[in-house]
Amino acid sequence: MSNNDSGKNDFIVQAGILAAAGIISRIIGLLYRSPLHKIIGSLGMGYYTSAYNYYNIILLISSYSIPSAISKVIAQKLAVKEYRNAHRIFRCALGYVLVVGAAASLFLYFGAGLFVRENVVPVLQTFAPTIFVYGILGVLRGYFQAHKSMTQTSVSQILEQIANAAVTIGAAYFLINSRMGSLEIPADEAGQIERAVHGASGSALGTGAGVLVALLFMAGIYAMNRGIINKRIERDRHTDVEPYSVIWKNITLVVTPFILSTAIYNLSSTVNNSVYLMILPALREVDEMALDARWGIFSGQAVTISNIPITFATAMAAAMIPTVAQLTAAGDLEGTREKIGLSVKTIMIISIPCAVGLFVLARPVTALLFTDTRAEEDLATGLLMALSLSVVFYALSTLSNQILQGLGKMNKPIVHAGIALVVQTVTAVLLLFFTDLDLYSIAIANTLYSFVMCVLNQWAVRKAVGYSQEMKKTFLIPALASACMGGVAWAVYEGLLMLTSSPKISVVIAICLAACVYFAMLLLFRGITEEELGGFPKGYLLVKLAKKCRLMKA
């Protein structure tokens, strides 16, 4: 465990480690979604995602932002080698989440009926204990992230997702089979609803089991490092030891804006859920079961796939917070601007081709990951295409959100998220009630939300540190290289599909070739330097490959 930079762009390496774990976790999540969908069906997925959205918002309000907030506060102390105060902050943070997490869990359990329809209440109640456990896990993750070490968090995320997948499928299967007598879907509506509730409740158990496994792992890592931590504290010669009352106050002042910002930023999906599943049926004659099933396709498939590329932005944001906080505390504005510019460029180099790839290969990617009827596949494909552009905007707004918080501009993301939320909600309501776009209304509103956040955040960052993003290599060249890549991906997929008649084989090969084309185009257009490429995880291998292929000067 170290709090020293191992290189100029070490935060990109750490972000890459965290992103790799995030992508692996997302892939595991996608792999178990298909068998889960077979077990609980679209209706069960609709119930699960509806409950998950409200569980998620309570989690955001109580515990989700803890890693980022704690890493920022502790990183500031580590920057001046105040190890004793850093550890006192860690202890105080544990006390904070024990109180807040317990209150949030009890509130969600006993107040579940305030958020969801009666059918979904048992599912939401199953989620409740997870909030308490997650708070403790969040403090441990934030502690290690403050030391610019993302490996512990990365491994815990993978373990969390593995446990989640195993328990989710197992519990859903067991509950349906034991309560209904078999996995067969009943002919009557009441039986279908009961079956879906049991399946969704089993899925919710998997989420809690995953968080618990991750907590046990992080607690074990902390115990292993306890000796090093104590030695640092003993060597600390600072005499200004902060009282716990002051630390508690500071944590509250820092955590609260983080929580509000993250909660409002992520409130988008919950508002969309309410507009589509609660407000729409109240004002229009619709089939509520069909509505839940369609929502399960939107949130369980299209949104889940589109969120995968955003994983790197989330990881970059987590790695940026301690870096920006330390540079700001040291008054190094030039260094701050340099890190921000590099992080934005890195995010765009990854997210732009992902957006293009999802748009071009939406149908085969959906078919590769999920087993749907033709109608369900058509809907998931169209929704994924509609959401593809939001990948770029969400990636940039996620990063800029955390940059503003690292700069101490805590209230800016809250205001921007509030403005974007109003714009999104008005758009969604108008499109739903005055057009026949149905779920495409939600996809359009979702993209508009991310765009508004992106623009407002970038403007605020620029104003805060006098930062101006380089445009050509950050946006134009990646977009041009992605367009070339998209054309190749589509041509290769269609060509192989005619030869092999296998969509799965064709799409996998098309994706691999598309990635190679994009890498080559990016280098040929001089969109990335050798130093920047070397800053990626295992970047020296990429540089070596580029030189061997004569895409970069030796």
VEXBATOR-607891 format. One record per atom (N, C-alpha, C): residue in one letter; x, y, z. Coordinates in steps of 0.1 Angstrom, whole numbers, plus 5000, padded with zeros to 4 digits. Example, Ala and Ser with C-alpha at 12.3 -4.5 7.8 and 13.67 -1.06 7.14 Angstrom:
<recs>
a513249435078 a512349555078 a513249675078 s512849785071 s513749895071 s512950005079 
</recs>
This chain:
<recs>
m500849885000 m500050005000 m500950125000 s500750214990 s501550324989 s500750444984 n501150564989 n500550684985 n501350774976 n502450714970 n503350784961 n503050744947 d503250844938 d503050824924 d504150734919 s503850644911 s504850554905 s505250614891 g504550714886 g504850774873 g503950894871 k504350954860 k503651084857 k502151064855 n501750954848 n500350934846 n499850804853 d500350794866 d499950674874 d498450664876 f497750774876 f496350764879 f495650694867 i496150704855 i495550634844 i495750484845 v496950444850 v497150304852 v496250254863 q496050324874 q495150284884 q493750284879 a493350384871 a492050384865 a491850264856 g492950224849 g492850114840 g492649984848 i493249974859 i493149854868 i491649844872 l491149954877 l489749964882 l488749934871 a489049994859 a488249974847 a488149834843 a489349774843 a489449634839 a488549544848 a488649574861 a487749494870 a486349524868 g486049654865 g484649694863 g484049624850 i484949624840 i484449554827 i484249404829 i485249344836 i485049204840 i483749174847 s483549264857 s482349254865 s481049274857 r481149364847 r479949394838 r479749264830 i480849214825 i480749094816 i480048974824 i480548954836 i479948854845 i478448884846 g478149014849 g476749044851 g475949014838 l476549044826 l475849014814 l475648864812 l476648794815 l476648644813 l475548574821 y475348624833 y474348564841 y472948624839 r472848734832 r471548794829 r470748704819 s471348634810 s470648554801 s469948434808 p470748354816 p470048244823 p469048294833 l469348414839 l468348464849 l467048504842 h467248564830 h466048594822 h465248474818 k465848364816 k465148244813 k464348194825 i464948214837 i464348164849 i463148244853 i463348384854 i462348464860 i461548544849 g461948544836 g461148604826 g461248754826 s460648814815 s460648954814 s459949024825 l458848964830 l458049024841 l458849024854 g459548914856 g460448914868 g461549014867 m462149024855 m463149124853 m462649264855 g461349284851 g460749414853 g460549454868 y460149354875 y459949374890 y461349394897 y462349314892 y463649334898 y464249464896 t464249514883 t464849644880 t464049754886 s462749744887 s461949844894 s462349864908 a462449754915 a462849754929 a464349804931 y465149754921 y466549794922 y466749944920 n465950004912 n466050154910 n465850224923 y464850184931 y464550254943 y465550214954 y466050094954 y467050054963 y468350134960 n468650154947 n469750224943 n469750364948 i468650434947 i468550574951 i468750594966 i468150494974 i468450504988 i469850474991 l470450384984 l471850354985 l472750474982 l472350544971 l473050664967 l473050764978 i471850784984 i471650884994 i472450855007 s472550725010 s473150685023 s474650645022 s475050575012 s476350505012 s477150505000 y476550514988 y477250494975 y478450584973 s478250714977 s479350804975 s480450804985 i480350714995 i481350705006 i482750685001 p483050584991 p484350564987 p485050694981 s484250764973 s484850884966 s485050994977 a484051014986 a484151124996 a485351095006 i485350975010 i486450935020 i487850945014 s487950895001 s489250904995 s489751044993 k488851134990 k489151274989 k489751335002 v488951315013 v489351365026 v490651305031 i490751175030 i491951105035 i493151145026 a492951155013 a494051185004 a494651325007 q493851415011 q494351545015 q495351535027 k495051445037 k495851425048 k497151355045 l496951255036 l498151175032 l499151265024 a498651365017 a499451455009 a500551525018 v500151555030 v501051615040 v501551525050 k501351395048 k501851285056 k501251285071 e500051335072 e499351325085 e498551195086 y499351085089 y498850955089 y497950925100 r498250995112 r497350975123 r495951035121 n495951155116 n494651215113 n493951145102 a494651085092 a494051015081 a493350885087 h493950825096 h493350705102 h492150735111 r492250855118 r491150895126 r489950925117 i490150985106 i489051005096 i488450875092 f489250775090 f488850635086 f487850585097 r488350595109 r487550545120 r486150615122 c486250745120 c485050825121 c484050795110 a484650775098 a483750735087 a483050605089 l483750505095 l483050385099 l481850405108 g482050495118 g480950525127 g479750595119 y480150675110 y479150755102 y478250655094 v478950555087 v478150465079 v477350365087 l477850335099 l477050245107 l475750305111 v475750435114 v474550495118 v473650525106 v474250585096 v473450625084 v472950495077 g473850395076 g473450275068 g472350195075 a472350195089 a471350125096 a469950195094 a470050325095 a468750405094 a468150395080 a469050395070 a468550385056 a467950245053 s468650135058 s468150005057 s466749985063 l466550035075 l465250025082 l464250105074 f464550225070 f463650305062 f463150235050 l464150175042 l463750105030 l462849985032 y463149915043 y462449795046 y460949825050 f460849915059 f459449945064 f458750045055 g459450115047 g458750215038 g458750175023 a458950045021 a459049995007 a457750024999 g456650015006 g455350045000 g455150184995 l455950275000 l455850414996 l456450434982 f457250344977 f458050364965 f457550284953 v457050154956 v456750064945 v455350014947 r454849954936 r453549884937 r453549764946 e452449724950 e452349614960 e453149484956 n453049454943 n453749334938 n455249334940 v455849454940 v457249474940 v457749494955 v456949514965 v457349544978 v458249434984 p457949304983 p458849204988 p460249204982 v460249234969 v461649244963 v462449364968 l461749474970 l462549594975 l462949564990 q462149504998 q462449475011 q463649375012 t463849285002 t464949195002 t466249275000 f466149384993 f467349464991 f467849545003 a466949565012 a467149665023 a468449635031 p468749515036 p469949495044 p471249525037 t471249515024 t472449535016 t473049675018 i472149775020 i472549915022 i473449925034 f473149865045 f473949865057 f475349805054 v475449695048 v476649625045 v477549705035 y476849765026 y477649845015 y478349965021 g477750025031 g478350145037 g479750115043 i479850005050 i481149955056 i482149925045 l481649855034 l482449825023 l482949945016 g482150045015 g482550175009 g483650245016 v483650245029 v484650315037 v486050245034 l486050115034 l487250035032 l487750065018 r486950065008 r487350094995 r487950234993 g487250325000 g487750464999 g489050485006 y489350415016 y490550415024 y491750385015 f491550275007 f492650224999 f492750314986 q491650364981 q491650454970 q492450584973 a492350624985 a493050744989 a494550734988 h494950604990 h496450574988 h496750554974 k495850584965 k496050564950 k496350414946 s495650334954 s495750184951 s494350134948 m494150094936 m492850054932 m492749894931 t493849834933 t493849684931 t492849614941 q492849664954 q491949604964 q490549614960 t490149734956 t488749764951 t488449684939 s489449674930 s489149594917 s488849454920 v489749384928 v489549244931 v488149224939 s487849314948 s486649304956 s485449314946 q485549394936 q484449414926 q484149284919 i485249224915 i485149094907 i484548984916 l485048974928 l484448874938 l483048904941 e482749034942 e481349074945 e480449024933 q480849044921 q480049004910 q479848854908 i480948784911 i480948634910 i479948584920 a480048624932 a479048584943 a477648624939 n477548744934 n476248794930 n475548704919 a476348674909 a475848584898 a475448454903 a476248384912 a476048254916 a474748254925 v474648344935 v473548344944 v472248394937 t472348484928 t471248534921 t470548424913 i471248354905 i470648244897 i470148134906 g471048094916 g470647984925 g469448014933 a469348134939 a468248174948 a466948194940 a467048254928 a465848264919 a465348134915 y466148044912 y465747904908 y465047834920 f465747844932 f465247774943 f463947824948 l463747964948 l462548024953 l461347994944 i461548004931 i460447974922 i460147824923 n461147734923 n460847594923 n460247544936 s460647604947 s460147564960 s458747614963 r458447744958 r457247804961 r456147774951 m456547754938 m455547724927 m455447584924 g456447494929 g456447354926 g457147314913 s457447414904 s458147384892 s458547524886 l459347524875 l459647644868 l458747684857 e457647604855 e456747634845 e455947764848 i455747844837 i454947964839 i453547934839 p452847974850 p451347944852 p450548014841 a449447964838 a448548014828 a447748144833 d447548144846 d446748254851 d447648374855 e447048494855 e447848614857 e448348624871 a447548574881 a447948584895 a449148494897 g449248374891 g450348284892 g451548344886 q451448404874 q452548464868 q453148574876 i452348654883 i452848764892 i453548704904 e452948604910 e453648534921 e454948474918 r455048414906 r456248354902 r457348464899 a456948574893 a457848674890 a458348744903 v457548754913 v457948814926 v459048724933 h458748594933 h459748504939 h461048504932 g461048504919 g462248514911 g463048644913 a462348754913 a462948884915 a463548894929 s462848834939 s463348834953 s464648754954 g464648644947 g465948564947 g467048634941 s466748714930 s467748794924 s468348904933 a467448964941 a467849064951 a468749004962 l468548884965 l469348814975 l470848804970 g470948784957 g472248784951 g473048904952 t472349024951 t473049154953 t473649164967 g472849124977 g473349134991 g474549034993 a474448914988 a475448814989 a476748864983 g476748934972 g477948984965 g478549094974 v477849184979 v478349294987 v479049235000 l478349135006 l478949075018 l480249005015 v480348935004 v481648875000 v482748974998 a482349084991 a483349194989 a483849255002 l482849275012 l483249325025 l484149235032 l483949105032 l484849015039 l486249025033 f486349035020 f487649045013 f488349165017 m487649285017 m488349415020 m488749415035 a487849355043 a488249355058 a489549275060 g489649165052 g490849075053 g492049155048 i491949225037 i493049305032 i493449415042 y492549475048 y492849585058 y493549515070 a493149405074 a493749335086 a495249295082 m495449255070 m496849225065 m497749345065 n497149465062 n497949585062 n498049665075 r497449605085 r497249675098 r498649715104 g499649625102 g500949645107 g501649775101 i501549775087 i502049895080 i501350025084 i500050015086 i499250135090 i499750185103 n499850095113 n500250135126 n501650195127 k502550135118 k503950195118 k503950335113 r503150355102 r503050495097 r502550595108 i501550545115 i500950635125 i501950665136 e502750565140 e503850575150 e504850675146 r505250675132 r506250765127 r505750905125 d504450925126 d503851055123 d504251155134 r504951255130 r505451355140 r504551485141 h503451485134 h502551595135 h501851605148 t501851715155 t501251725168 t499851775168 d499451825156 d498051875155 d497051765152 v496651695163 v495751585161 v494251635162 e493551615152 e492151665151 e491251585160 p490351655168 p489351585176 p488351515167 y487751405173 y486751335165 y485551415162 s485251515171 s484051595168 s484251685156 v485551735154 v485851815142 v485851725130 i486451605131 i486451515120 i485051475115 w484151445125 w482851405122 w482151525114 k482351645119 k481751765112 k482251775098 n483651755096 n484251775083 n483751665073 i483551535078 i483151425070 i481651455066 t480851505075 t479451535071 t479451645061 l480251745062 l480251855053 l480751815039 v481651715038 v482151665026 v481251565020 v480851465028 v480051355023 v478651405018 t478051495025 t476751535021 t476651595007 p477551685003 p477451724989 p477751614979 f478651524983 f478951404974 f477751324972 i477051304983 i475851214983 i474751284975 l474451414977 l473451484970 l473751484955 s475051514952 s475351524938 s475251384931 t475751284937 t475651144931 t474151094931 a473451124941 a472051084942 a471251154931 i471351284929 i470551354919 i471051314905 y472351294904 y472951254891 y472351114886 n472151024896 n471750894893 n470150884895 l469550994899 l468050984900 l467350974887 s468050994876 s467550994863 s466750864860 s467450744863 s466750624860 s465550594869 t465550644881 t464450624890 t463250714886 v463550834881 v462450924876 v461850854864 n462750814855 n462250744843 n461350624846 n461750544856 n461050434861 n459650474866 s459550584873 s458350634879 s457350684868 v457950764859 v457150814848 v456550704839 y457350604836 y456850504827 y455950404834 l456350364846 l455550254853 l454450294862 m454550424866 m453550464876 m452650584871 i453250684865 i452450794860 i451750764847 l452450694838 l451750654825 l450550574827 p450550464835 p449350384838 p448250464844 a448650564852 a447550634860 a446850734850 l447450764839 l446750864830 l446350804817 r446750684814 r446450624802 r446050474804 e445150424796 e444750284797 e445850194790 v446650124799 v447650034794 v447649904801 d448349804796 d448449674802 d449749684811 e449549684824 e450649704833 e451649594833 m451149464831 m452149354830 m453049364818 a452449414806 a453249434794 a454149544796 l453749644803 l454549764806 l455849724814 d455549634825 d456749584833 d457649504825 a457149424816 a457949334807 a458849414798 r458249524792 r459049614783 r460049684790 w459749724803 w460749804811 w461849704814 g461549574816 g462649484819 g463649474808 i463049474795 i463949474783 i464849604783 f464149714785 f464949844784 f466049854795 s465649834808 s466649844818 s467549724820 g466949604818 g467749484820 g468649444808 q468349494796 q469149464785 q469849584778 a469049684773 a469649794766 a470449884775 v469949914786 v470750004796 v471949924801 t471749804804 t472849724810 t474049714800 i473749694787 i474849694777 i475449824775 s474649934774 s475150064772 s476050114784 n475850054795 n476550094807 n477950044808 i478249934800 i479549874800 i480749974797 p480650044786 p481750134782 p481950244793 i480850284800 i480950394810 i481750344822 t481950214823 t482750164834 t484150234835 f484750254823 f486150314824 f486050454829 a484950534825 a484850664830 a484650664845 t483850574850 t483650564865 t484950534872 a485750444866 a487050414872 a488050534871 m488050604860 m488850714858 m488550824869 a487250844871 a486750934880 a487150904894 a487150774898 a487550734911 a489050754913 a489850734902 a491250754903 a491650904903 m490750984897 m491051124896 m490851204909 i489951154917 i489551234929 i490751254939 p491451154943 p492651184952 p493751264945 t493851234932 t494951314924 t494551464924 v493351494919 v492951634919 v492951704932 a492451624942 a492451684956 a493851714961 q494751634958 q496151664963 q496751774955 l496551774942 l497151884934 l496452024938 t495152024940 t494452144944 t494952194958 a495152094967 a495652134980 a497052194980 a497852144970 a499152194968 a499252324960 g498052364955 g498052494947 g498552474933 d498752354928 d499352324915 d498252324904 l497852444899 l496752454889 l497252404876 e498452424872 e498952374859 e498952214859 g499352154870 g499252014871 g497851964870 t496952034877 t495551994877 t494952004863 r495252114856 r494752124842 r495352014833 e496551974835 e497151874827 e496551734829 k496251704842 k495651574845 k494151574840 i493451684841 i492051684836 i492051664821 g492951734814 g492951724799 g493251584795 l494251524801 l494651384798 l493551284801 s492851304812 s491751214816 s490651224806 v490251344802 v489151364793 v489451304779 k490751324775 k491151264762 k491051114762 t491551054773 t491550914775 t490150854775 i489250924781 i487850874782 i487250884768 m487550994760 m486951004747 m487550894737 i488750874738 i489450764730 i488750634731 i488250604743 i487550474746 i486050484744 s485350584748 s483950594748 s483350614734 i484050694725 i483550724712 i483450604703 p484450524702 p484350394694 p483350304700 c483250294713 c482250204720 c480850244716 a480550384715 a479250424711 a478950394697 v479950404688 v479750374674 v479550224672 g480350144679 g480249994679 g478849944683 l478350004694 l477049964699 l475950004689 f476050114682 f475050154672 f475050054660 v476250034655 v476449954643 v476049804645 l476449754657 l476349604660 l475249584671 a474349674672 a473349664683 a472549524683 r472149484671 r471349364670 r472149234674 p473349214667 p474149094670 p474649094684 v474949214690 v475449214704 v474349174713 t473149224711 t471949194719 t471649044718 a471748984706 a471448844704 a472548764710 l473748814710 l474848734716 l474748714731 l474148814738 l474048824752 l472748774758 f471648784750 f470348744755 f469548654746 t468748574751 t467848484743 t466448544744 d466048614733 d464748674732 d463948624721 t462648654722 t461748634710 t462148744700 r461648724688 r462048824677 r461548964681 a460348974687 a459849104691 a460649164702 e461049084711 e461849144722 e463249184717 e463849104708 e465149134702 e465049264694 d463949284687 d463749404679 d463749534688 l462949514699 l462849624709 l464149654715 a464849554720 a466149574727 a467149634717 t467149594705 t468049644695 t467849794692 g466649824690 g466249964687 g466650054699 l466350014711 l466650094723 l468150104725 l468850004722 l470350014724 l470950114714 m470450114702 m470850214692 m470550354696 a469350364702 a468950494707 a469750544718 l470250454726 l471050494738 l472550504735 s472950464723 s474450454720 s475150594722 l474550704717 l475150834718 l475350874733 s474450834742 s474550864756 s475750814762 v476350714757 v477650654762 v478650764763 v478850844752 v479850954752 v479551054762 f478251104763 f477851204772 f477951164787 y477551044789 y477550994803 y479050974808 a479850924799 a481350904802 a481951044806 l481651144798 l482251274801 l481651344813 s480351324815 s479751394826 s480051324839 t480251184839 t480651114851 t482051154855 l482951174846 l484251214849 l484251364855 s483551454847 s483551594852 s482851614865 n481951524868 n481251534881 n482251514892 q483051414891 q484051384901 q485251484901 i485551534890 i486651644889 i486151764897 l484951804895 l484451924902 l484451894917 q484051774922 q484151744936 q485551744941 g486451694933 g487851694937 g488451834938 l487851924930 l488352064931 l487652144942 g486752074949 g486052144960 g484752214956 k484352204943 k483152264938 k482052164940 m481652144953 m480752034957 m479352064952 n478852194952 n477552224948 n477252224933 k478252244925 k478052254911 k477352134905 p477852014908 p477251894902 p475751884906 i475451924919 i474151914924 i473152004916 v473552124914 v472752214906 v472652174891 h473652124885 h473652084872 h472751954870 a472851864879 a472051744879 a470551784880 g470251874889 g468851924891 g468351984878 i469152064871 i468652124859 i468452014848 a469451924847 a469351824837 a468151734840 l467851704853 l466751614856 l465351674852 v465251804854 v464051874850 v463851874835 v464951894828 v464851894813 v464451754808 q465151654814 q464851514811 q463351474814 t462951504825 t461551464830 t460451534821 v460651654818 v459651724810 v459651664796 t460851634790 t460951574777 t460351434777 a460551354787 a460051224787 a458551224788 v457951314797 v456551324798 v455851364785 l456451474779 l455851524766 l455851414755 l457051344754 l457151244743 l456251124746 l456151084759 l455250974762 l453750994759 f453351114763 f451951144762 f451451204749 f452451254741 f452051324728 f452651254716 t453351144718 t453851064706 t453650924709 d453950834699 d453850694700 d455250624702 l456150704707 l457550654708 l457750554719 d456750554729 d456850464740 d458250464747 l458950354748 l460150354755 l461250434748 y461150454736 y462150544729 y462050684734 s460950724740 s460850854747 s461850854759 i461850744766 i462750744778 i464250744773 a464550674762 a465850664757 a466350804752 i465450874746 i465751014741 i465951104753 a465051094763 a465251184775 a466451154782 n466851024783 n468050984790 n469351044783 t469351034770 t470451094763 t470551244764 l469351314764 l469351454766 l469851494780 y469451414790 y469951434804 y471451434805 s472051334799 s473551314799 s474251434792 f473551474781 f474151584773 f474151714781 v473051744787 v472951874795 v473951864807 m474051754814 m475051744824 m476451764819 c476751704808 c478051704801 c478451854799 v477551934792 v477852064789 v478052154801 l477152144811 l477252224823 l478452194831 n478752074832 n479952034840 n481252084834 q481352064820 q482552104813 q482752254815 w481652324814 w481752474815 w482252514829 a481752444839 a482152474853 a483652434856 v484052324850 v485452284852 v486452394846 r486052434834 r486752534826 r486852664834 k485752704840 k485752824848 k486552814861 a486552694867 a487152674880 a488752684879 v489352624869 v490752614868 v491352674855 g490552744848 g491052804835 g491452694825 y490652584825 y491052464817 y490352474804 s491052444793 s490452444780 s490852314773 q489952234769 q490252104763 q490752114749 e491752044745 e492252034732 e491151954724 m490751994712 m489651944705 m490051834695 k491051864686 k491351774675 k491651634679 k492551614688 k492951484692 k492051414702 t491251504709 t490351454719 t489051404713 f488451474704 f487151444699 f487151414684 l487751494675 l487651484661 l488351354655 i489551334660 i490351214654 i489651084659 p489351074673 p488650954677 p487350934670 a486551044667 a485351024659 a485550974645 l486551034638 l486950984625 l487350844625 a488250804634 a488750664635 a487550574638 s486650614646 s485450534650 s484550514638 a484450614630 a483550604618 a484150494608 c485450504606 c486150394598 c485950264604 m486050254617 m485950124625 m484450074623 g483550164624 g482150124623 g481750064610 g482350124599 g482050074586 g482649934584 v483849914589 v484549784588 v483749684596 a483349724608 a482649624617 a481349574610 w480549674604 w479349634598 w479549544586 a480549584577 a480849504565 a481349364569 v482249354579 v482749224583 v481649134589 y480849194597 y479749114603 y478749064592 e478349154583 e477349104573 e478049004563 g479349024560 g479948934551 g480148794558 l480548794570 l480748664577 l479348594580 l478348674582 l477048614584 l476548544572 m476848594560 m476448524548 m477248394546 l478548394551 l479348284549 l479148174559 t478848214572 t478848124583 t477348094588 s476448194585 s475148184590 s475048184606 s476148224612 s476248224627 s476448374631 p475348434637 p475548574642 p476548584653 k476648484662 k477548494673 k479048484669 i479348394660 i480748394655 i481048514647 s480148564639 s480348684630 s480548804639 v479748824649 v479848944657 v481148944665 v481548834671 v482848824679 v484048864670 i484048804658 i485148834649 i485148984644 a483949034641 a483749164637 a484249264648 i483949234660 i484349324672 i485849324673 c486449204672 c487949204673 c488649274662 l488149254649 l488749334638 l488449484639 a487349514644 a486949654645 a487949724655 a488249654666 a489149714676 a490549734670 c490949644662 c492349654655 c492349774645 v491249784638 v491149894628 v491150034635 y490350034646 y490350164654 y491750204659 f492450104665 f493750124670 f494650174659 a494550114647 a495450154636 a495150294631 m493850324630 m493350454625 m493750564635 l493650534648 l493950634658 l495450674657 l496250574654 l497750604653 l498050664640 l497450624629 l497750684616 l497350824615 f496250864622 f495751004623 f496451084633 r497451024640 r498251084651 r497351134662 g496451054666 g495451094677 g495951064691 i497150994692 i497650964705 i499150954704 t499851004714 t501351004714 t501850884720 e503150854718 e503750734724 e503750744740 e503950864745 e503850884760 e502450854765 e501450904758 e500050874763 e499650734762 l500050664751 l499850524749 l500550444759 g501750484763 g502550414773 g501950424787 g501050524789 g500450544802 g499350454805 f498850384795 f497750284797 f498350164804 p497450084811 p497949964816 p498549874806 k499749824808 k500449744798 k500749824785 g500849954787 g500950044776 g502250014768 y503249974775 y504549944768 y504349834757 l503449744760 l503249644750 l502449694737 l501549794740 l500849854729 l501849944721 v502750014727 v503750084720 v504649994712 k505049884717 k505849794710 k505149734698 l503849704700 l503049654689 l502949754678 a502649884682 a502449994672 a503750014664 k504850004670 k506150024663 k506449904654 k506049784659 k506349674651 k505449674638 c504249724639 c503349734628 c503649864620 r504649944624 r505050064617 r503850174617 l503150164628 l502050264630 l502650384638 m503750364644 m504450464652 m505950454650 k506550574650 k507950574647 k508750504658 a509750414653 a510550344662 a511650434669 
</recs>
